Amino acid sequence: MIARLTPQAGWPLVVGLLLVNLVLGLVPVAFVIATSLVIGAVPDAVTGGRNSPAWDRLVVSFLVASSIFVLQQVLAPVQVALGELMRRRVDGNVHERIMTTALAAVSIAPMEDQDALDALKEASRGIDGSMETPGMACAGLLALVARYTRLAGFAALVGVSVSWLAASALTGSVMVFRYGNRGGLRKYSAEWGKSLPNFRHYLYLRDLGLRPEAGKELRIFGLVGWLVDRYEGVYRTWLAPVWRARRRIYLVPYLGYTALGLAVAVLVFVLVARAGASGALSLTELALALQAIVAALLLAEYYPESDDVTQLGMLSVSALHRFARAAAAYPSAEMAATGAADPAVEDQTGVRLEAVAFSYPGSHRPVFEHLDLELEAGKCTAVVGVNGAGKTTIAKLLTRLYDPVEGRILFGDHDIRDFPLDRWRRQVSVIFQDFVKFELTVAENIALGAAHVPPDPERIRRAAARAGALEFIERLPGGFETPLSRAYVGGRDLSGGQWQRIAIARILYAADAGSRLLIFDEPTSALDVRAEAAFFDSFLDLTKGVTSLLISHRFSSVRRADTIVVIEAGQVVERGTHDELLAEGGRYERLFKLQAERFTERTESW
Ligand SMILES: Nc1ncnc2c1ncn2[C@@H]1O[C@H](COP(=O)(O)OP(=O)(O)OP(=O)(O)O)[C@@H](O)[C@H]1O
């Protein structure tokens, strides 16, 4: 997997880093040869004196050894710099893939699937908050070339100077030790994988302590001590099994590997000693053999530049693959690749849900089993119902974040699946309860309601005025150009109600730019009573001639709608105007009166 990712850094960099690592592998071997020649040349040079040829040989060998040493010192930072470049390029690429994969699904289902979402977060965390990233894994893989070239070189020196049996025993024991080392790391990283649920909980608690929104309640409810205790408890629950696994994975096997390494080292040194004692080795060969053996044995150790990063650096990419697999299980591609009809040329803008059945993926409880609902062309239909009745789900189906499992949704005469998805979505604008507060300027926050048309300052201003937002926008330091976040210079944050007016302006801007179905999901939940009443007084004017759906569980807010539909347990149970439904004396009348009474009681007691 790492080898497949590495070329993303560009072949010139891959080849360059490969060559640097190859040279860095050969240089220590050459250094051992050069210093052995220096040692071997010393006795003759001492005997021959300063002007002898032996002295010249000693000086030349010394200069060669010094040059090799300097070359190694020069190349090491080059390896680090090229590795860093590789890290940035590969990680940049993976980052982009995470973004595109997350956004590729046209359905919202993968983002509402907890396992898929966890995988996506893990993929992103594996780059942003991790010590080991995919780019580091690629650089670490190439760095192994230096280490193994070195091992092969030292083994060859032992083979040539002592015996090939000694060379093979040495290489074998180093490789066994390496295998144990990397195998341990592999098992250890698998233990990390198992600890992820606890890790997530730990991260959640850590973030909770740092989030300003949670800060208020943590202090007021006296939860600071509780949070610290809980945080420490979860930290221990998370790490205790990992620590236990680490002892199990590393301690016992390591005793075995160390014993093997020692036995081989003793064997090889005995072979060298015997060859040395029999006079078969010159001083140069003896120096060569001893240096090569020690250097080769050291190569059994842990490689900081490669081992952790190649074992753990790819967690982000595996998590991304997990997310992509989960996302592929949802019918995104089929949703996007639908018919060629153009909703913009439809004369009829009424919408009809016919015998719609729907359950969320993975849930066995249907939200709708047979829902018939009509949104009359150019009129406002309000859908009311208790929490969980399925109101927001209707908005998700109309915007095709999900498709019905059975039944169909008609726009004019066409099933909305007959329209290319992007064209259909341009016809629909929506404010969800959890609408997005973009950390952008006021103007951009409004203009993103119709991103397919160039931003039009006049239209933006008009939408803001109609949403009742103009007054506070004009008081902002940069007016429409004020960034809506205090994280930016000159930026401001807004109150919940002010944000809601910006969101209303966004949808009105979209309507101005041609959207023909407007969906307001609890658009006034953060407005004060007067602002809410004012909004609904003007609501019909604001949406005049456009088919609109107003979702609310507050009955008072929908009374002016052209038609009110009460849904309960996934069914339309009542339908009519406010007066008709009151006269009917059914659920609407009961719930309306109940809320009205509570409201009167509350306002009277204020
Ligand atoms: N992503 C989801 N996955 C699984 N079930 C969901 C999901 N979203 C909503 N549900 C369930 O579907 C049902 C309808 O939810 P929906 O949000 O449409 O209700 P609602 O009428 O808008 O409620 P509220 O007034 O509280 O906003 C609820 O039982 C809810 O738990």
The ligand as an SDF file (V2000), in Angstrom:
LIG
                    3D

 31 33  0  0  0  0  0  0  0  0999 V2000
  -29.9730   10.0170   10.1790 N   0  0  0  0  0  0  0  0  0  0  0  0
  -30.8830    9.2920   10.8060 C   0  0  0  0  0  0  0  0  0  0  0  0
  -30.7160    7.9770   10.9600 N   0  0  0  0  0  0  0  0  0  0  0  0
  -31.6290    7.2270   11.5840 C   0  0  0  0  0  0  0  0  0  0  0  0
  -32.8020    7.7010   12.0690 N   0  0  0  0  0  0  0  0  0  0  0  0
  -33.0280    9.0220   11.9530 C   0  0  0  0  0  0  0  0  0  0  0  0
  -32.0990    9.8910   11.3210 C   0  0  0  0  0  0  0  0  0  0  0  0
  -32.6090   11.1510   11.3300 N   0  0  0  0  0  0  0  0  0  0  0  0
  -33.8100   11.0560   11.9440 C   0  0  0  0  0  0  0  0  0  0  0  0
  -34.0560    9.7810   12.3110 N   0  0  0  0  0  0  0  0  0  0  0  0
  -35.2740    9.2880   12.9690 C   0  0  0  0  0  0  0  0  0  0  0  0
  -36.3540    9.5060   12.0760 O   0  0  0  0  0  0  0  0  0  0  0  0
  -37.5110    9.9470   12.7580 C   0  0  0  0  0  0  0  0  0  0  0  0
  -38.0010   11.2700   12.1500 C   0  0  0  0  0  0  0  0  0  0  0  0
  -37.0170   12.2460   12.3890 O   0  0  0  0  0  0  0  0  0  0  0  0
  -37.1780   13.7650   11.8950 P   0  0  0  0  0  0  0  0  0  0  0  0
  -35.9110   14.4620   12.2220 O   0  0  0  0  0  0  0  0  0  0  0  0
  -37.6420   13.7590   10.5000 O   0  0  0  0  0  0  0  0  0  0  0  0
  -38.3320   14.2640   12.8610 O   0  0  0  0  0  0  0  0  0  0  0  0
  -38.9300   15.7360   13.0530 P   0  0  0  0  0  0  0  0  0  0  0  0
  -40.4000   15.6090   12.9430 O   0  0  0  0  0  0  0  0  0  0  0  0
  -38.2640   16.6930   12.1290 O   0  0  0  0  0  0  0  0  0  0  0  0
  -38.5150   16.0300   14.5480 O   0  0  0  0  0  0  0  0  0  0  0  0
  -38.1640   17.4180   15.2690 P   0  0  0  0  0  0  0  0  0  0  0  0
  -39.4320   18.1910   15.4440 O   0  0  0  0  0  0  0  0  0  0  0  0
  -37.6220   16.9780   16.5850 O   0  0  0  0  0  0  0  0  0  0  0  0
  -37.1530   18.1250   14.4300 O   0  0  0  0  0  0  0  0  0  0  0  0
  -37.1130   10.0710   14.2250 C   0  0  0  0  0  0  0  0  0  0  0  0
  -37.5540    8.9040   14.8750 O   0  0  0  0  0  0  0  0  0  0  0  0
  -35.6180   10.1080   14.2110 C   0  0  0  0  0  0  0  0  0  0  0  0
  -35.0860    9.5010   15.3460 O   0  0  0  0  0  0  0  0  0  0  0  0
  1  2  1  0
  2  3  1  0
  2  7  2  0
  3  4  2  0
  4  5  1  0
  5  6  2  0
  6  7  1  0
  6 10  1  0
  7  8  1  0
  8  9  2  0
  9 10  1  0
 10 11  1  0
 11 12  1  0
 11 30  1  0
 12 13  1  0
 13 14  1  0
 13 28  1  0
 14 15  1  0
 15 16  1  0
 16 17  2  0
 16 18  1  0
 16 19  1  0
 19 20  1  0
 20 21  2  0
 20 22  1  0
 20 23  1  0
 23 24  1  0
 24 25  2  0
 24 26  1  0
 24 27  1  0
 28 29  1  0
 28 30  1  0
 30 31  1  0
M  END
$$$$
